[in-house]
């Protein structure tokens, strides 16, 4: 308890910490860089940036370099978090999500084979999760489930990533012809009710599949104050188990979602491919301390 309170006190008082000497291979950035080519939900306006100043000020020894830009983006653009309030009235907006609900043990569910067999409109179903647990063990309470569909490799090709059919001319803000994998309603409900997850991430534009019209997975997550992370990067590099997830969303007051730096901290025994007591339990206080310190260091 003394250690816990000390760690909380360090951050609540704004105490500065140095970067911890963690090996670079233990940290995986699941975030796409935000720029003018970033994927935005089609009905929203794209990311824009304006250079205010980028040049040297003054001459000689008294001169210095200065840069500044203005930018604008939708809440649901690039790698971002959906707050529960996005599809559930009265639930957490991004500034209301407790920090403790943004850090948790991670598991990766790989559905790439299913997508290859069934096509872009594939759904992660309950039987897929049961099959995963038969191989790797129970998904721990308070986990962040990352769904790897393989679709993330197309992120820098907007037409392919949004799944617009070839040779079909679509409007800039078309949402009728989207095709990409997602998570089925039954699977989402089971993860929330039976496994008590805190977050659900995916390497596509939405936790619901592209042809969804009522977004039931969003509704299920939101109703239980569970966030979603969309447009994740490098999910192919995650092991099935043995890592922790930090989803540091921008603390936008009243936000239905917001840009996020999502990071995975791989445990030294991640290659064992079995759930151990360290993963199945809550993250240690030191691990959370190290994770939060990393956010300050980036």
BALOBA-1460 file (C-alpha; in Angstrom, 3 decimals):
// residues 298
<rec num="1" residu="x" x="0.000" y="0.000" z="0.000"/>
<rec num="2" residu="x" x="2.841" y="2.386" z="0.786"/>
<rec num="3" residu="x" x="4.353" y="1.768" z="-2.665"/>
<rec num="4" residu="x" x="0.999" y="2.309" z="-4.353"/>
<rec num="5" residu="x" x="0.392" y="5.617" z="-2.607"/>
<rec num="6" residu="x" x="3.904" y="6.808" z="-3.335"/>
<rec num="7" residu="x" x="3.526" y="6.148" z="-7.053"/>
<rec num="8" residu="x" x="0.159" y="7.887" z="-7.221"/>
<rec num="9" residu="x" x="1.598" y="10.833" z="-5.311"/>
<rec num="10" residu="x" x="4.482" y="11.222" z="-7.753"/>
<rec num="11" residu="x" x="2.135" y="11.746" z="-10.662"/>
<rec num="12" residu="x" x="-0.604" y="13.653" z="-8.848"/>
<rec num="13" residu="x" x="1.932" y="16.252" z="-7.707"/>
<rec num="14" residu="x" x="3.528" y="16.544" z="-11.130"/>
<rec num="15" residu="x" x="6.873" y="15.134" z="-9.912"/>
<rec num="16" residu="x" x="9.252" y="14.729" z="-12.832"/>
<rec num="17" residu="x" x="10.726" y="11.306" z="-13.539"/>
<rec num="18" residu="x" x="13.511" y="10.286" z="-15.874"/>
<rec num="19" residu="x" x="13.116" y="7.803" z="-18.706"/>
<rec num="20" residu="x" x="13.444" y="4.262" z="-17.419"/>
<rec num="21" residu="x" x="16.186" y="2.161" z="-19.022"/>
<rec num="22" residu="x" x="13.854" y="-0.350" z="-20.658"/>
<rec num="23" residu="x" x="15.234" y="-2.210" z="-23.663"/>
<rec num="24" residu="x" x="13.790" y="-0.873" z="-26.940"/>
<rec num="25" residu="x" x="12.532" y="-4.330" z="-27.901"/>
<rec num="26" residu="x" x="10.157" y="-4.386" z="-24.939"/>
<rec num="27" residu="x" x="8.134" y="-1.429" z="-26.262"/>
<rec num="28" residu="x" x="5.880" y="-1.600" z="-29.321"/>
<rec num="29" residu="x" x="4.136" y="1.497" z="-30.667"/>
<rec num="30" residu="x" x="0.655" y="0.583" z="-31.934"/>
<rec num="31" residu="x" x="0.029" y="4.122" z="-33.211"/>
<rec num="32" residu="x" x="-0.007" y="5.460" z="-36.756"/>
<rec num="33" residu="x" x="1.592" y="8.877" z="-37.192"/>
<rec num="34" residu="x" x="-0.986" y="11.642" z="-37.595"/>
<rec num="35" residu="x" x="-0.693" y="13.537" z="-40.863"/>
<rec num="36" residu="x" x="-2.659" y="14.624" z="-43.891"/>
<rec num="37" residu="x" x="-2.834" y="11.030" z="-45.165"/>
<rec num="38" residu="x" x="-4.258" y="9.697" z="-41.871"/>
<rec num="39" residu="x" x="-7.496" y="7.729" z="-42.086"/>
<rec num="40" residu="x" x="-10.544" y="9.617" z="-40.838"/>
<rec num="41" residu="x" x="-14.033" y="8.149" z="-40.630"/>
<rec num="42" residu="x" x="-15.387" y="9.078" z="-44.081"/>
<rec num="43" residu="x" x="-18.241" y="11.279" z="-42.845"/>
<rec num="44" residu="x" x="-15.788" y="13.493" z="-40.933"/>
<rec num="45" residu="x" x="-13.486" y="16.184" z="-42.224"/>
<rec num="46" residu="x" x="-9.888" y="15.111" z="-42.875"/>
<rec num="47" residu="x" x="-6.851" y="16.131" z="-40.860"/>
<rec num="48" residu="x" x="-5.413" y="19.507" z="-41.906"/>
<rec num="49" residu="x" x="-2.248" y="21.279" z="-40.859"/>
<rec num="50" residu="x" x="-0.958" y="24.800" z="-41.457"/>
<rec num="51" residu="x" x="2.632" y="25.872" z="-41.008"/>
<rec num="52" residu="x" x="2.719" y="28.988" z="-38.853"/>
<rec num="53" residu="x" x="6.480" y="29.393" z="-38.727"/>
<rec num="54" residu="x" x="9.514" y="27.223" z="-39.452"/>
<rec num="55" residu="x" x="12.719" y="29.198" z="-39.772"/>
<rec num="56" residu="x" x="15.605" y="30.755" z="-37.947"/>
<rec num="57" residu="x" x="14.902" y="33.859" z="-35.883"/>
<rec num="58" residu="x" x="17.628" y="36.485" z="-35.731"/>
<rec num="59" residu="x" x="21.233" y="36.210" z="-36.850"/>
<rec num="60" residu="x" x="24.545" y="35.322" z="-35.314"/>
<rec num="61" residu="x" x="25.006" y="34.022" z="-31.784"/>
<rec num="62" residu="x" x="21.705" y="35.526" z="-30.674"/>
<rec num="63" residu="x" x="19.699" y="33.657" z="-33.297"/>
<rec num="64" residu="x" x="17.646" y="30.526" z="-32.693"/>
<rec num="65" residu="x" x="15.439" y="28.072" z="-34.546"/>
<rec num="66" residu="x" x="11.635" y="28.140" z="-34.066"/>
<rec num="67" residu="x" x="8.776" y="25.959" z="-35.371"/>
<rec num="68" residu="x" x="4.994" y="26.160" z="-34.891"/>
<rec num="69" residu="x" x="1.951" y="24.734" z="-36.689"/>
<rec num="70" residu="x" x="-1.843" y="24.785" z="-36.380"/>
<rec num="71" residu="x" x="-3.806" y="21.603" z="-37.007"/>
<rec num="72" residu="x" x="-7.402" y="20.402" z="-37.052"/>
<rec num="73" residu="x" x="-8.734" y="16.865" z="-36.838"/>
<rec num="74" residu="x" x="-11.888" y="14.921" z="-36.064"/>
<rec num="75" residu="x" x="-12.086" y="13.087" z="-32.756"/>
<rec num="76" residu="x" x="-12.357" y="9.811" z="-34.652"/>
<rec num="77" residu="x" x="-9.336" y="10.004" z="-36.913"/>
<rec num="78" residu="x" x="-6.032" y="8.194" z="-37.096"/>
<rec num="79" residu="x" x="-5.220" y="5.906" z="-34.190"/>
<rec num="80" residu="x" x="-7.806" y="6.935" z="-31.628"/>
<rec num="81" residu="x" x="-10.024" y="5.841" z="-28.757"/>
<rec num="82" residu="x" x="-13.803" y="5.761" z="-28.832"/>
<rec num="83" residu="x" x="-15.108" y="6.888" z="-25.465"/>
<rec num="84" residu="x" x="-18.065" y="4.887" z="-24.122"/>
<rec num="85" residu="x" x="-20.240" y="7.998" z="-24.597"/>
<rec num="86" residu="x" x="-19.685" y="7.737" z="-28.363"/>
<rec num="87" residu="x" x="-22.620" y="5.293" z="-28.523"/>
<rec num="88" residu="x" x="-24.036" y="5.298" z="-24.976"/>
<rec num="89" residu="x" x="-25.817" y="8.221" z="-23.350"/>
<rec num="90" residu="x" x="-24.561" y="9.135" z="-19.902"/>
<rec num="91" residu="x" x="-21.392" y="7.015" z="-20.047"/>
<rec num="92" residu="x" x="-17.779" y="8.196" z="-19.825"/>
<rec num="93" residu="x" x="-16.468" y="10.807" z="-22.209"/>
<rec num="94" residu="x" x="-12.716" y="10.728" z="-22.804"/>
<rec num="95" residu="x" x="-11.830" y="13.116" z="-19.996"/>
<rec num="96" residu="x" x="-13.881" y="10.984" z="-17.579"/>
<rec num="97" residu="x" x="-12.160" y="7.651" z="-18.282"/>
<rec num="98" residu="x" x="-10.038" y="6.822" z="-15.223"/>
<rec num="99" residu="x" x="-6.336" y="6.382" z="-15.947"/>
<rec num="100" residu="x" x="-6.594" y="2.960" z="-14.310"/>
<rec num="101" residu="x" x="-8.978" y="1.962" z="-17.112"/>
<rec num="102" residu="x" x="-6.433" y="2.913" z="-19.780"/>
<rec num="103" residu="x" x="-3.769" y="0.424" z="-18.656"/>
<rec num="104" residu="x" x="-4.252" y="-3.340" z="-18.575"/>
<rec num="105" residu="x" x="-2.938" y="-6.769" z="-19.549"/>
<rec num="106" residu="x" x="-3.224" y="-7.368" z="-23.268"/>
<rec num="107" residu="x" x="-4.165" y="-10.339" z="-25.409"/>
<rec num="108" residu="x" x="-4.127" y="-10.552" z="-29.197"/>
<rec num="109" residu="x" x="-6.755" y="-12.526" z="-31.078"/>
<rec num="110" residu="x" x="-5.621" y="-13.278" z="-34.634"/>
<rec num="111" residu="x" x="-8.425" y="-13.636" z="-37.191"/>
<rec num="112" residu="x" x="-6.335" y="-13.294" z="-40.351"/>
<rec num="113" residu="x" x="-7.077" y="-16.860" z="-41.478"/>
<rec num="114" residu="x" x="-10.804" y="-16.220" z="-41.130"/>
<rec num="115" residu="x" x="-10.538" y="-13.002" z="-43.140"/>
<rec num="116" residu="x" x="-8.667" y="-14.801" z="-45.926"/>
<rec num="117" residu="x" x="-11.309" y="-17.511" z="-46.033"/>
<rec num="118" residu="x" x="-14.492" y="-15.472" z="-45.536"/>
<rec num="119" residu="x" x="-13.555" y="-12.106" z="-47.022"/>
<rec num="120" residu="x" x="-13.504" y="-8.509" z="-45.855"/>
<rec num="121" residu="x" x="-16.923" y="-8.632" z="-44.188"/>
<rec num="122" residu="x" x="-15.752" y="-11.247" z="-41.653"/>
<rec num="123" residu="x" x="-16.809" y="-11.007" z="-38.023"/>
<rec num="124" residu="x" x="-14.981" y="-12.205" z="-34.926"/>
<rec num="125" residu="x" x="-17.463" y="-14.550" z="-33.286"/>
<rec num="126" residu="x" x="-17.810" y="-16.130" z="-29.849"/>
<rec num="127" residu="x" x="-16.534" y="-19.482" z="-31.099"/>
<rec num="128" residu="x" x="-13.329" y="-17.762" z="-32.242"/>
<rec num="129" residu="x" x="-12.755" y="-16.466" z="-28.713"/>
<rec num="130" residu="x" x="-13.506" y="-19.863" z="-27.194"/>
<rec num="131" residu="x" x="-11.010" y="-21.446" z="-29.573"/>
<rec num="132" residu="x" x="-8.428" y="-18.832" z="-28.561"/>
<rec num="133" residu="x" x="-8.949" y="-19.601" z="-24.873"/>
<rec num="134" residu="x" x="-8.602" y="-23.334" z="-25.492"/>
<rec num="135" residu="x" x="-5.123" y="-22.622" z="-26.804"/>
<rec num="136" residu="x" x="-3.881" y="-19.796" z="-24.567"/>
<rec num="137" residu="x" x="-6.017" y="-19.798" z="-21.421"/>
<rec num="138" residu="x" x="-8.746" y="-17.561" z="-20.039"/>
<rec num="139" residu="x" x="-8.741" y="-13.885" z="-20.985"/>
<rec num="140" residu="x" x="-7.961" y="-12.131" z="-17.672"/>
<rec num="141" residu="x" x="-10.352" y="-9.718" z="-16.037"/>
<rec num="142" residu="x" x="-9.483" y="-6.100" z="-16.829"/>
<rec num="143" residu="x" x="-7.770" y="-7.022" z="-20.099"/>
<rec num="144" residu="x" x="-7.422" y="-5.095" z="-23.326"/>
<rec num="145" residu="x" x="-8.252" y="-7.373" z="-26.256"/>
<rec num="146" residu="x" x="-6.475" y="-6.515" z="-29.516"/>
<rec num="147" residu="x" x="-8.047" y="-8.023" z="-32.631"/>
<rec num="148" residu="x" x="-5.548" y="-8.561" z="-35.455"/>
<rec num="149" residu="x" x="-7.319" y="-8.882" z="-38.802"/>
<rec num="150" residu="x" x="-4.330" y="-8.206" z="-41.052"/>
<rec num="151" residu="x" x="-6.209" y="-5.257" z="-42.527"/>
<rec num="152" residu="x" x="-3.839" y="-2.763" z="-40.948"/>
<rec num="153" residu="x" x="-1.253" y="-3.416" z="-43.661"/>
<rec num="154" residu="x" x="-3.521" y="-1.418" z="-46.024"/>
<rec num="155" residu="x" x="-3.668" y="1.709" z="-43.837"/>
<rec num="156" residu="x" x="-1.713" y="3.907" z="-46.241"/>
<rec num="157" residu="x" x="-4.012" y="3.017" z="-49.155"/>
<rec num="158" residu="x" x="-7.270" y="4.754" z="-48.219"/>
<rec num="159" residu="x" x="-9.418" y="3.073" z="-50.881"/>
<rec num="160" residu="x" x="-8.220" y="-0.418" z="-49.988"/>
<rec num="161" residu="x" x="-8.259" y="0.200" z="-46.223"/>
<rec num="162" residu="x" x="-11.859" y="1.417" z="-46.250"/>
<rec num="163" residu="x" x="-12.703" y="-1.538" z="-48.479"/>
<rec num="164" residu="x" x="-14.293" y="0.350" z="-51.331"/>
<rec num="165" residu="x" x="-14.927" y="-2.073" z="-54.213"/>
<rec num="166" residu="x" x="-12.537" y="-1.789" z="-57.123"/>
<rec num="167" residu="x" x="-13.781" y="0.218" z="-60.119"/>
<rec num="168" residu="x" x="-16.566" y="1.761" z="-58.035"/>
<rec num="169" residu="x" x="-16.594" y="5.537" z="-57.939"/>
<rec num="170" residu="x" x="-17.606" y="6.716" z="-54.479"/>
<rec num="171" residu="x" x="-18.113" y="10.125" z="-52.921"/>
<rec num="172" residu="x" x="-15.451" y="11.492" z="-50.572"/>
<rec num="173" residu="x" x="-17.639" y="10.889" z="-47.524"/>
<rec num="174" residu="x" x="-19.210" y="7.607" z="-48.633"/>
<rec num="175" residu="x" x="-20.107" y="5.262" z="-45.771"/>
<rec num="176" residu="x" x="-22.377" y="2.891" z="-47.723"/>
<rec num="177" residu="x" x="-19.654" y="0.889" z="-49.449"/>
<rec num="178" residu="x" x="-17.256" y="0.208" z="-46.595"/>
<rec num="179" residu="x" x="-15.888" y="-3.340" z="-46.337"/>
<rec num="180" residu="x" x="-13.523" y="-4.414" z="-43.560"/>
<rec num="181" residu="x" x="-13.616" y="-6.976" z="-40.713"/>
<rec num="182" residu="x" x="-14.967" y="-6.305" z="-37.245"/>
<rec num="183" residu="x" x="-16.153" y="-7.826" z="-33.979"/>
<rec num="184" residu="x" x="-19.577" y="-9.468" z="-33.765"/>
<rec num="185" residu="x" x="-22.154" y="-8.312" z="-31.219"/>
<rec num="186" residu="x" x="-22.271" y="-11.651" z="-29.376"/>
<rec num="187" residu="x" x="-18.487" y="-11.775" z="-29.073"/>
<rec num="188" residu="x" x="-18.366" y="-8.192" z="-27.787"/>
<rec num="189" residu="x" x="-21.097" y="-8.868" z="-25.241"/>
<rec num="190" residu="x" x="-19.290" y="-11.997" z="-23.989"/>
<rec num="191" residu="x" x="-16.002" y="-10.126" z="-23.618"/>
<rec num="192" residu="x" x="-17.713" y="-7.401" z="-21.599"/>
<rec num="193" residu="x" x="-20.004" y="-9.549" z="-19.455"/>
<rec num="194" residu="x" x="-18.014" y="-12.763" z="-19.012"/>
<rec num="195" residu="x" x="-14.413" y="-11.534" z="-19.154"/>
<rec num="196" residu="x" x="-14.705" y="-7.971" z="-17.838"/>
<rec num="197" residu="x" x="-12.462" y="-6.330" z="-20.422"/>
<rec num="198" residu="x" x="-11.666" y="-2.618" z="-20.146"/>
<rec num="199" residu="x" x="-10.895" y="-2.011" z="-23.820"/>
<rec num="200" residu="x" x="-11.164" y="-3.523" z="-27.300"/>
<rec num="201" residu="x" x="-8.730" y="-2.581" z="-30.057"/>
<rec num="202" residu="x" x="-8.567" y="-3.434" z="-33.750"/>
<rec num="203" residu="x" x="-6.447" y="-2.745" z="-36.849"/>
<rec num="204" residu="x" x="-9.412" y="-1.475" z="-38.906"/>
<rec num="205" residu="x" x="-11.405" y="1.792" z="-38.971"/>
<rec num="206" residu="x" x="-14.073" y="0.433" z="-36.595"/>
<rec num="207" residu="x" x="-14.713" y="-2.248" z="-34.000"/>
<rec num="208" residu="x" x="-17.897" y="-2.965" z="-35.988"/>
<rec num="209" residu="x" x="-17.441" y="-4.354" z="-39.485"/>
<rec num="210" residu="x" x="-17.671" y="-2.029" z="-42.460"/>
<rec num="211" residu="x" x="-21.223" y="-2.876" z="-43.512"/>
<rec num="212" residu="x" x="-22.668" y="-2.323" z="-40.038"/>
<rec num="213" residu="x" x="-25.551" y="0.129" z="-39.921"/>
<rec num="214" residu="x" x="-26.496" y="0.153" z="-36.222"/>
<rec num="215" residu="x" x="-22.988" y="-0.417" z="-34.760"/>
<rec num="216" residu="x" x="-24.056" y="-2.982" z="-32.136"/>
<rec num="217" residu="x" x="-20.510" y="-3.643" z="-30.928"/>
<rec num="218" residu="x" x="-20.026" y="0.063" z="-30.223"/>
<rec num="219" residu="x" x="-23.312" y="0.060" z="-28.309"/>
<rec num="220" residu="x" x="-22.370" y="-3.001" z="-26.250"/>
<rec num="221" residu="x" x="-18.973" y="-1.559" z="-25.334"/>
<rec num="222" residu="x" x="-20.318" y="1.880" z="-24.512"/>
<rec num="223" residu="x" x="-23.118" y="0.592" z="-22.311"/>
<rec num="224" residu="x" x="-20.519" y="-1.034" z="-20.032"/>
<rec num="225" residu="x" x="-18.076" y="1.903" z="-20.049"/>
<rec num="226" residu="x" x="-15.609" y="-0.025" z="-22.209"/>
<rec num="227" residu="x" x="-13.565" y="1.962" z="-24.725"/>
<rec num="228" residu="x" x="-12.596" y="0.966" z="-28.248"/>
<rec num="229" residu="x" x="-9.306" y="1.643" z="-30.026"/>
<rec num="230" residu="x" x="-9.372" y="1.842" z="-33.805"/>
<rec num="231" residu="x" x="-6.805" y="2.127" z="-36.601"/>
<rec num="232" residu="x" x="-4.122" y="0.377" z="-34.565"/>
<rec num="233" residu="x" x="-0.692" y="-0.146" z="-36.123"/>
<rec num="234" residu="x" x="1.745" y="-3.083" z="-36.018"/>
<rec num="235" residu="x" x="-0.658" y="-5.524" z="-34.407"/>
<rec num="236" residu="x" x="1.084" y="-8.253" z="-36.413"/>
<rec num="237" residu="x" x="4.108" y="-7.811" z="-34.141"/>
<rec num="238" residu="x" x="2.197" y="-8.562" z="-30.939"/>
<rec num="239" residu="x" x="2.371" y="-12.009" z="-29.327"/>
<rec num="240" residu="x" x="-0.940" y="-13.662" z="-28.368"/>
<rec num="241" residu="x" x="-0.226" y="-12.993" z="-24.683"/>
<rec num="242" residu="x" x="2.483" y="-11.553" z="-22.467"/>
<rec num="243" residu="x" x="2.121" y="-7.808" z="-22.847"/>
<rec num="244" residu="x" x="0.422" y="-4.823" z="-21.277"/>
<rec num="245" residu="x" x="-1.387" y="-2.049" z="-23.132"/>
<rec num="246" residu="x" x="-1.295" y="1.695" z="-22.473"/>
<rec num="247" residu="x" x="-3.989" y="3.648" z="-24.295"/>
<rec num="248" residu="x" x="-3.141" y="7.271" z="-23.577"/>
<rec num="249" residu="x" x="-6.005" y="9.202" z="-25.139"/>
<rec num="250" residu="x" x="-5.865" y="12.981" z="-25.325"/>
<rec num="251" residu="x" x="-7.886" y="14.322" z="-22.399"/>
<rec num="252" residu="x" x="-10.466" y="16.243" z="-24.420"/>
<rec num="253" residu="x" x="-13.126" y="17.764" z="-22.214"/>
<rec num="254" residu="x" x="-16.488" y="16.338" z="-23.274"/>
<rec num="255" residu="x" x="-14.910" y="14.265" z="-26.044"/>
<rec num="256" residu="x" x="-16.724" y="11.353" z="-27.676"/>
<rec num="257" residu="x" x="-13.282" y="10.096" z="-28.630"/>
<rec num="258" residu="x" x="-9.818" y="11.393" z="-29.239"/>
<rec num="259" residu="x" x="-6.385" y="10.764" z="-30.733"/>
<rec num="260" residu="x" x="-4.298" y="8.363" z="-28.669"/>
<rec num="261" residu="x" x="-0.762" y="7.059" z="-28.307"/>
<rec num="262" residu="x" x="-1.299" y="3.340" z="-27.845"/>
<rec num="263" residu="x" x="1.723" y="1.379" z="-26.629"/>
<rec num="264" residu="x" x="2.349" y="-2.270" z="-25.785"/>
<rec num="265" residu="x" x="4.916" y="-3.277" z="-23.164"/>
<rec num="266" residu="x" x="6.066" y="-6.822" z="-23.886"/>
<rec num="267" residu="x" x="6.911" y="-9.015" z="-20.918"/>
<rec num="268" residu="x" x="10.230" y="-10.831" z="-20.932"/>
<rec num="269" residu="x" x="8.374" y="-14.150" z="-21.033"/>
<rec num="270" residu="x" x="5.998" y="-13.186" z="-23.854"/>
<rec num="271" residu="x" x="7.306" y="-15.994" z="-26.022"/>
<rec num="272" residu="x" x="6.119" y="-18.660" z="-23.582"/>
<rec num="273" residu="x" x="2.624" y="-18.456" z="-25.139"/>
<rec num="274" residu="x" x="0.847" y="-19.469" z="-21.940"/>
<rec num="275" residu="x" x="-1.019" y="-17.305" z="-19.470"/>
<rec num="276" residu="x" x="0.855" y="-17.151" z="-16.177"/>
<rec num="277" residu="x" x="-0.156" y="-15.765" z="-12.825"/>
<rec num="278" residu="x" x="1.592" y="-12.478" z="-13.538"/>
<rec num="279" residu="x" x="-0.486" y="-11.831" z="-16.640"/>
<rec num="280" residu="x" x="-3.729" y="-13.264" z="-15.308"/>
<rec num="281" residu="x" x="-3.581" y="-10.979" z="-12.269"/>
<rec num="282" residu="x" x="-3.535" y="-7.210" z="-12.202"/>
<rec num="283" residu="x" x="-0.472" y="-5.405" z="-13.509"/>
<rec num="284" residu="x" x="2.088" y="-4.805" z="-10.795"/>
<rec num="285" residu="x" x="2.379" y="-1.320" z="-9.388"/>
<rec num="286" residu="x" x="5.902" y="-1.095" z="-10.763"/>
<rec num="287" residu="x" x="4.748" y="-2.018" z="-14.268"/>
<rec num="288" residu="x" x="2.101" y="0.702" z="-14.202"/>
<rec num="289" residu="x" x="4.680" y="3.163" z="-12.887"/>
<rec num="290" residu="x" x="7.086" y="2.208" z="-15.683"/>
<rec num="291" residu="x" x="4.334" y="2.475" z="-18.286"/>
<rec num="292" residu="x" x="3.252" y="5.923" z="-17.196"/>
<rec num="293" residu="x" x="6.859" y="7.060" z="-17.088"/>
<rec num="294" residu="x" x="7.264" y="5.969" z="-20.697"/>
<rec num="295" residu="x" x="4.359" y="8.197" z="-21.738"/>
<rec num="296" residu="x" x="6.122" y="11.172" z="-20.149"/>
<rec num="297" residu="x" x="9.331" y="10.227" z="-21.963"/>
<rec num="298" residu="x" x="7.912" y="10.047" z="-25.490"/>
